[in-house]
Amino acid sequence: MDFQKSGGLLPAIIQDELTGDVLMLGFMNAESLALTQQTGEVVFFSRSRNKLWKKGESSGHVLRVREMRVDCDADTLLVRVEAVGPGACHEGYRSCFFRKVEPDGSAPVIAERTFAPEKVYGSEKTR
Amino acid sequence: MDFQKSGGLLPAIIQDELTGDVLMLGFMNAESLALTQQTGEVVFFSRSRNKLWKKGESSGHVLRVREMRVDCDADTLLVRVEAVGPGACHEGYRSCFFRKVEPDGSAPVIAERTFAPEKVYGSEKTR
């Protein structure tokens, strides 16, 4: 893997294995990649909090790894997962890509909420 | 869009609209995003060559935008495309994610080649 292009971090695309939907994109450093492989559940490196981030650590909405792929340049990961729970997005949607970009620059919501984030996350800001 | 988290670049996930397959990941700066929206075909910003990169400029394997989505944090794009030609990957595959990462660290090829890259790209290194 080439961790250097993005300063030690690889983009990791998370795809629902069953539906093919792209759920989110996170970043992994070498340690989070190793933990993901060891535990079978996705661990990112949070750029905003500058630390390891086990997806689902507060919500329980973990991402179970079904298959991992690497691209031609060995600098991007595609992680095909079983997404546990009603949604991967901390805003209450199945996928983080719940807004469409229109030609006029607007970005309307095109998905239905699948859970109430305030009930899942409470006042916490972790995801 | 939040272009600041990755130094002016947003990761852009390219997904085949028909099959749901993730084809590749590139980066866009504000100019390449504007060109993508204006032309309806994907233009990246190449980090290695440090310049705009119209996907398919030498191969003809352009990516026609069918829908663009943005994630909850407005720092990642999902571009659903019609992929023109036999493959998006410069190594001769439909998708750049043609290798699987195994627990032992190996990464065997799991897809069939769909074209001969030396015939499409010649000696050029552009894609």
Interface residues (C-beta under 8 A of the other chain):
Chain A: K5 S6 P11 I13 Q15 T19 G20 D21 V22 M24 L25 Q37 R47 S48 E67 M68 R69 V70 D71 C72 D73 A74 T76 L77 L78 C89 H90 E91 Y93 C96 F97 F98 R99 K100 V101 P103 A107 I110
Chain B: K5 S6 P11 I13 Q15 T19 G20 D21 V22 M24 L25 Q37 R47 S48 E67 M68 R69 V70 D71 C72 D73 A74 T76 L77 L78 C89 H90 E91 Y93 C96 F97 F98 R99 K100 V101 P103 A107 I110
